[in-house]
Amino acid sequence: MECVITIELGTNATRVFVFDLAGNMIGFTKGSYPTFHTQPDYSEQDPEQIFITMLYVLKNLLNEKIYPQGYTVVSIVFSASMHSLLPVDKNGVPLGYAITWADTRGQKEAKELNNSLLGKDIYKATGTPIHPMSPLIKLTWLKNHDKEKFDQTDKFLSIKSYIIQQLTGECVIDYSLASATGLLNIHTLEWEPAALKHAGITADKLPALVPVFYSKFKLRKAYQTSLGLSAKTKILIGSSDGCLAALGAGIWGQKKATITIEDSGAIRIVGKDVLQDDQQRFFNYVLTKDYFISGGPTNNGGVIFEWFATQFGDFKKAFDLEHCMESLINEASKIAVGAEGLLFLPYLLGERAPIWNANARGAYFGLNIKHEQKHFIRATIEGIMYAMYSICKTLLEHREIESLSINGSFATIPFCAQMIADIFNKPVQISKNTDSAGLGAFLLGAIEMGIYKDIDEAAQTVVLTNTYMPNLQNHQIYIRHFAIFERLSTKLFDEFEEISKLQQK
């Protein structure tokens, strides 16, 4: 029996899935690692810790689940979170930690570029909004503030490029992940000269560009032996988690969108054309040369509710975060829609779409003497969903959306799924594989193996099962509250700026 393994290098964890060749998931495991916030705007991770965690969980899954059942691994497909930047020396050794998408230290550099004609030209060429999340801005910040490290760097890698280099010795990046760097021209699929010049680097400082189906890797013999894998096992570079989540979400075709909420979140649509927006509110990432994944990301997804649970939850068992979160959601369900006028701005990590304000901060608004803890719980969840809806509103200016597919561990909680249906006033469906990035990675591997003739055929195999229908009465209540949420999110721009300056002193 043969199987395909997908490895998702996520923000807070590595998730490893195993699929049989019919696309049925036969195994899953994950291993977590921390993010370090040494300063208010910093968000970094240890690349070696991520690599060791990945090896550990992969080896355990192989030895405990896959090999005992007689499976042979024919292909390993990678996906990864976007926008990471890791400087390495000529030997591939990291020069410190990797900077993640959530890092906002480059606010000044982003603002200056965003307000220039060059910034507009770079956005049109690369499809990546000018924002501190972008590796383009991270590079500019390093050039301006850490010149010694910048000059010592031989290559600037993504986390996935680093992991693959460790496993195979090859230094490459797929077009899809590269299209989220702000450095790739998504129309020519070459590094964009204007972006490189602004960042102060040349193309040889970046990994070689390859298609998402690239599989000419050879796993180093030491890892073949350690993991028990054959030299014939294909290593497929794959894509970004966002693009693969769209592929695995069952939204191929018009008038559909997908919502992903894990730590962060995003709303995405699929099309053959770039989504043009003069206000630069959307991303346009490459999946293949024929398809773009467009939409908007939020910094503040499930990680915000996890923060709330950690700070204010009642832990019956030590470190049992999942049980604590379940209890909180049960409490939230006892409160009426709208949390009796309590609103929450979830911008604990700044914000990307649609307000693109790295200085944005969290706030509870409308508090009165009758509000209890369970009101705060419900308001927190509603605030996360209002932020997602605000992205959808901007997308609706360009595309008609009639139905939604949702994925990610937070979005697919039944309470949250129904809330999404009610706020968006659209039917919401869930795939039988709730981690659509993992399924999308399998589909990519299956196309490369010839199981499907192309990406269209593969996408049509996604089965959507549970459907949540919107409650119009709830929708009307939510929309009245959302109108206030939306106004607050922009009215407080000056205050966000001032409080950010106070933290920097």
GIWO-V363235 format. One record per pair of residues at least 6 apart in sequence whose C-alpha atoms are under 8 Angstrom apart, sorted by the first residue. I is the first residue (numbers start at 1). J is the second residue. If there is no record, write none. Layout:
I | J
I | J
This chain:
1 | 70
1 | 71
1 | 72
2 | 20
2 | 21
2 | 71
2 | 72
2 | 73
2 | 74
3 | 18
3 | 19
3 | 20
3 | 21
3 | 71
3 | 72
3 | 73
3 | 74
3 | 75
4 | 18
4 | 19
4 | 20
4 | 21
4 | 73
4 | 74
4 | 75
4 | 76
4 | 77
4 | 442
4 | 445
5 | 16
5 | 17
5 | 18
5 | 19
5 | 73
5 | 75
5 | 76
5 | 77
5 | 442
6 | 16
6 | 17
6 | 18
6 | 76
6 | 77
6 | 78
6 | 79
6 | 438
6 | 441
6 | 442
7 | 14
7 | 15
7 | 16
7 | 17
7 | 76
7 | 77
7 | 78
7 | 79
7 | 438
8 | 14
8 | 15
8 | 16
8 | 78
8 | 79
8 | 80
8 | 81
8 | 241
8 | 437
8 | 438
9 | 15
9 | 78
9 | 79
9 | 80
9 | 81
9 | 159
9 | 160
10 | 80
10 | 81
10 | 241
11 | 81
11 | 100
11 | 263
12 | 32
12 | 33
12 | 34
12 | 35
12 | 263
13 | 30
13 | 31
13 | 32
13 | 33
14 | 30
14 | 31
14 | 32
14 | 50
14 | 53
14 | 54
15 | 28
15 | 29
15 | 30
15 | 31
16 | 28
16 | 29
16 | 30
16 | 57
16 | 58
17 | 25
17 | 26
17 | 27
17 | 28
17 | 29
17 | 438
18 | 25
18 | 26
18 | 27
18 | 28
19 | 25
19 | 26
19 | 27
19 | 442
20 | 26
21 | 446
23 | 439
23 | 442
23 | 443
25 | 433
27 | 61
27 | 65
27 | 66
28 | 61
29 | 57
29 | 58
29 | 61
30 | 57
31 | 53
31 | 54
31 | 57
32 | 53
33 | 49
33 | 50
33 | 53
34 | 45
35 | 43
35 | 44
35 | 45
36 | 42
36 | 43
36 | 44
36 | 45
37 | 43
37 | 44
40 | 503
41 | 103
41 | 104
41 | 105
42 | 99
42 | 102
42 | 103
42 | 104
42 | 105
43 | 99
43 | 100
43 | 101
43 | 102
43 | 103
43 | 104
44 | 97
44 | 98
44 | 99
44 | 100
44 | 103
45 | 97
45 | 98
45 | 99
45 | 100
46 | 96
46 | 97
46 | 98
47 | 94
47 | 97
47 | 98
47 | 159
47 | 162
51 | 163
58 | 227
59 | 227
62 | 227
66 | 72
73 | 229
73 | 233
74 | 232
74 | 233
74 | 234
75 | 233
75 | 234
75 | 235
75 | 236
75 | 445
76 | 233
76 | 234
76 | 235
76 | 236
76 | 445
77 | 235
77 | 236
77 | 237
77 | 238
77 | 441
77 | 442
77 | 444
77 | 445
78 | 160
78 | 236
78 | 237
78 | 238
78 | 239
78 | 441
79 | 160
79 | 237
79 | 238
79 | 239
79 | 240
79 | 241
79 | 244
79 | 437
79 | 438
79 | 441
80 | 159
80 | 160
80 | 239
80 | 240
80 | 241
81 | 240
81 | 241
81 | 242
82 | 101
82 | 177
82 | 180
82 | 181
82 | 240
82 | 241
82 | 242
83 | 100
83 | 101
83 | 133
83 | 134
83 | 135
83 | 158
83 | 180
83 | 181
84 | 98
84 | 99
84 | 100
84 | 101
84 | 135
84 | 157
84 | 158
84 | 159
85 | 98
85 | 99
85 | 100
85 | 135
85 | 138
85 | 156
85 | 157
85 | 158
85 | 159
86 | 94
86 | 95
86 | 96
86 | 97
86 | 98
86 | 99
86 | 156
86 | 157
86 | 158
86 | 159
86 | 162
87 | 94
87 | 95
87 | 96
87 | 98
87 | 149
87 | 150
87 | 153
87 | 154
87 | 155
87 | 156
87 | 157
88 | 94
88 | 95
88 | 153
88 | 154
88 | 155
88 | 156
88 | 157
89 | 95
89 | 152
89 | 153
89 | 154
89 | 155
90 | 153
90 | 154
90 | 155
92 | 155
92 | 162
95 | 149
95 | 153
98 | 159
99 | 138
100 | 133
101 | 132
101 | 133
101 | 134
102 | 133
102 | 299
102 | 349
103 | 132
103 | 133
104 | 132
104 | 133
104 | 350
104 | 358
105 | 132
105 | 141
106 | 131
106 | 132
106 | 137
106 | 138
106 | 140
106 | 141
107 | 131
107 | 132
107 | 358
109 | 132
109 | 137
109 | 140
109 | 141
110 | 130
110 | 131
110 | 132
110 | 137
111 | 131
113 | 119
113 | 130
114 | 120
114 | 130
118 | 194
119 | 130
122 | 182
122 | 194
122 | 195
123 | 129
123 | 130
123 | 182
123 | 280
125 | 184
125 | 185
125 | 186
125 | 187
125 | 192
126 | 179
126 | 180
126 | 182
126 | 183
126 | 184
126 | 185
126 | 186
126 | 187
126 | 192
126 | 284
127 | 179
127 | 180
127 | 182
127 | 185
127 | 186
127 | 274
127 | 282
127 | 283
127 | 284
127 | 285
128 | 134
128 | 179
128 | 180
128 | 181
128 | 182
128 | 282
128 | 283
128 | 284
128 | 285
129 | 182
129 | 280
129 | 281
129 | 282
129 | 283
130 | 137
130 | 182
131 | 137
131 | 352
131 | 356
131 | 358
132 | 138
132 | 358
134 | 180
134 | 181
134 | 182
135 | 181
135 | 182
135 | 183
136 | 181
136 | 182
136 | 183
136 | 195
136 | 199
137 | 199
139 | 199
139 | 200
140 | 198
140 | 199
140 | 200
142 | 149
142 | 150
143 | 150
143 | 199
143 | 200
154 | 205
155 | 204
155 | 205
155 | 206
155 | 207
156 | 205
156 | 206
156 | 207
157 | 206
157 | 207
158 | 173
160 | 173
161 | 171
161 | 172
161 | 173
161 | 207
162 | 171
164 | 170
164 | 171
164 | 237
165 | 171
165 | 172
167 | 219
167 | 220
167 | 223
168 | 217
168 | 218
168 | 219
168 | 220
169 | 220
170 | 217
171 | 207
171 | 208
172 | 207
172 | 208
172 | 209
172 | 210
173 | 207
173 | 208
173 | 209
173 | 210
173 | 237
174 | 209
174 | 210
174 | 211
174 | 212
174 | 214
174 | 237
174 | 238
174 | 239
175 | 189
175 | 209
175 | 210
175 | 211
175 | 212
175 | 239
175 | 286
175 | 287
175 | 288
176 | 211
176 | 212
176 | 239
176 | 240
176 | 243
176 | 285
176 | 286
176 | 287
176 | 288
177 | 239
177 | 240
177 | 285
177 | 286
178 | 184
178 | 209
179 | 185
179 | 186
179 | 285
179 | 286
180 | 285
182 | 195
183 | 191
183 | 192
183 | 195
183 | 196
184 | 190
184 | 191
184 | 192
185 | 191
185 | 192
186 | 285
186 | 286
190 | 209
191 | 203
196 | 202
196 | 203
211 | 288
212 | 236
212 | 237
212 | 238
212 | 239
212 | 287
212 | 288
213 | 236
213 | 237
213 | 238
213 | 444
213 | 445
213 | 448
214 | 236
214 | 237
214 | 238
215 | 234
215 | 235
215 | 236
215 | 237
216 | 234
216 | 235
216 | 236
217 | 234
217 | 235
217 | 236
218 | 231
218 | 234
218 | 235
219 | 231
219 | 233
219 | 235
221 | 231
223 | 229
224 | 230
224 | 231
236 | 445
238 | 441
238 | 444
238 | 445
239 | 287
239 | 441
241 | 437
242 | 266
242 | 437
243 | 285
243 | 286
243 | 287
243 | 293
243 | 437
244 | 287
244 | 436
244 | 437
244 | 438
244 | 439
244 | 440
244 | 441
245 | 260
245 | 407
245 | 435
245 | 436
245 | 437
245 | 438
245 | 439
245 | 440
246 | 258
246 | 268
246 | 269
246 | 270
246 | 293
246 | 436
246 | 437
246 | 440
247 | 436
247 | 437
247 | 440
247 | 443
247 | 459
248 | 436
248 | 437
248 | 438
248 | 439
248 | 440
248 | 441
248 | 443
248 | 459
248 | 462
249 | 258
249 | 405
249 | 406
249 | 407
249 | 431
249 | 436
249 | 440
249 | 462
250 | 405
250 | 431
250 | 459
250 | 460
250 | 461
250 | 462
250 | 463
250 | 464
251 | 257
251 | 258
251 | 269
251 | 270
251 | 404
251 | 405
252 | 270
252 | 456
252 | 459
252 | 460
253 | 270
253 | 271
254 | 401
255 | 399
255 | 400
255 | 401
255 | 402
255 | 403
256 | 269
256 | 401
256 | 402
256 | 403
256 | 404
256 | 405
257 | 267
257 | 268
257 | 269
257 | 270
257 | 401
257 | 403
257 | 404
257 | 405
258 | 267
258 | 268
258 | 269
258 | 404
258 | 405
258 | 406
258 | 407
259 | 265
259 | 266
259 | 267
259 | 268
259 | 404
259 | 405
259 | 406
259 | 407
259 | 411
260 | 266
260 | 267
260 | 406
260 | 407
260 | 408
260 | 411
261 | 301
261 | 302
261 | 407
261 | 408
261 | 409
261 | 410
261 | 411
262 | 301
262 | 302
262 | 303
262 | 408
262 | 409
262 | 410
262 | 411
263 | 299
263 | 300
263 | 301
263 | 302
263 | 303
263 | 304
264 | 297
264 | 298
264 | 299
264 | 300
264 | 301
264 | 302
264 | 303
265 | 297
265 | 298
265 | 299
265 | 300
265 | 301
265 | 302
265 | 388
266 | 295
266 | 296
266 | 297
266 | 298
266 | 388
267 | 295
267 | 296
267 | 297
267 | 388
267 | 391
267 | 392
268 | 293
268 | 294
268 | 295
268 | 296
269 | 293
269 | 294
269 | 295
270 | 291
270 | 292
270 | 293
270 | 294
271 | 291
271 | 292
271 | 293
271 | 294
272 | 290
272 | 291
272 | 292
273 | 291
273 | 292
274 | 284
274 | 292
274 | 294
275 | 282
275 | 284
275 | 294
275 | 398
281 | 296
281 | 353
281 | 354
281 | 355
281 | 356
282 | 294
282 | 295
282 | 296
282 | 353
282 | 354
283 | 293
283 | 294
283 | 295
283 | 296
284 | 292
284 | 293
284 | 294
284 | 295
285 | 292
285 | 293
285 | 294
286 | 292
286 | 293
287 | 293
295 | 391
295 | 395
296 | 352
296 | 353
296 | 354
296 | 391
297 | 352
297 | 353
297 | 391
298 | 351
298 | 352
298 | 353
298 | 387
298 | 388
299 | 347
299 | 349
299 | 350
299 | 351
299 | 352
300 | 346
300 | 347
300 | 348
300 | 349
300 | 351
300 | 384
301 | 384
302 | 410
304 | 346
304 | 348
304 | 384
305 | 325
305 | 380
305 | 381
306 | 321
306 | 325
308 | 377
308 | 380
309 | 321
309 | 324
309 | 325
309 | 328
310 | 321
313 | 324
313 | 325
313 | 328
314 | 324
315 | 321
315 | 323
315 | 324
316 | 324
328 | 374
328 | 377
329 | 377
329 | 378
329 | 415
331 | 374
331 | 377
332 | 374
332 | 375
332 | 377
332 | 378
333 | 378
333 | 415
334 | 374
335 | 374
335 | 375
335 | 378
337 | 474
337 | 477
337 | 478
338 | 379
338 | 382
338 | 477
338 | 478
338 | 481
339 | 375
339 | 376
339 | 378
339 | 379
340 | 371
340 | 375
341 | 366
341 | 367
341 | 481
342 | 364
342 | 365
342 | 366
342 | 367
342 | 371
342 | 375
342 | 376
342 | 379
343 | 364
343 | 365
343 | 366
343 | 379
343 | 380
343 | 382
343 | 383
343 | 481
343 | 485
344 | 362
344 | 363
344 | 364
344 | 365
344 | 379
344 | 380
344 | 382
344 | 383
344 | 485
345 | 361
345 | 362
345 | 363
345 | 364
345 | 383
345 | 384
345 | 485
345 | 489
346 | 361
346 | 362
346 | 363
346 | 380
346 | 383
346 | 384
346 | 387
347 | 360
347 | 361
347 | 362
347 | 363
348 | 360
348 | 361
348 | 362
349 | 358
349 | 360
349 | 361
350 | 357
350 | 358
350 | 359
350 | 360
350 | 361
351 | 357
351 | 358
351 | 359
351 | 360
352 | 358
353 | 391
354 | 390
354 | 391
354 | 394
355 | 489
355 | 490
359 | 496
359 | 497
359 | 500
360 | 493
360 | 496
360 | 497
361 | 496
381 | 416
382 | 419
385 | 419
385 | 420
385 | 423
386 | 423
386 | 482
386 | 485
389 | 423
389 | 424
390 | 486
402 | 426
402 | 427
403 | 426
403 | 427
403 | 428
403 | 429
404 | 426
404 | 427
404 | 428
404 | 429
405 | 428
405 | 429
405 | 430
405 | 431
405 | 464
406 | 412
406 | 417
406 | 428
406 | 429
406 | 430
406 | 431
406 | 434
407 | 430
407 | 431
407 | 434
407 | 435
407 | 436
408 | 434
408 | 435
408 | 436
409 | 434
409 | 435
410 | 416
411 | 417
412 | 430
412 | 434
417 | 428
417 | 468
418 | 428
418 | 468
418 | 469
418 | 470
420 | 428
421 | 427
421 | 428
421 | 468
421 | 469
421 | 470
421 | 471
422 | 469
422 | 470
422 | 471
422 | 472
422 | 474
422 | 475
422 | 478
423 | 470
423 | 474
423 | 475
423 | 478
423 | 479
424 | 470
424 | 475
425 | 470
425 | 471
425 | 472
425 | 475
426 | 469
426 | 470
427 | 467
427 | 468
427 | 469
427 | 470
428 | 467
428 | 468
428 | 469
429 | 464
429 | 465
429 | 466
429 | 467
429 | 468
430 | 464
430 | 465
430 | 466
430 | 467
431 | 462
431 | 463
431 | 464
431 | 465
431 | 466
432 | 463
432 | 464
432 | 465
433 | 439
443 | 455
443 | 458
443 | 459
444 | 455
446 | 452
446 | 458
447 | 453
447 | 454
447 | 455
447 | 458
452 | 458
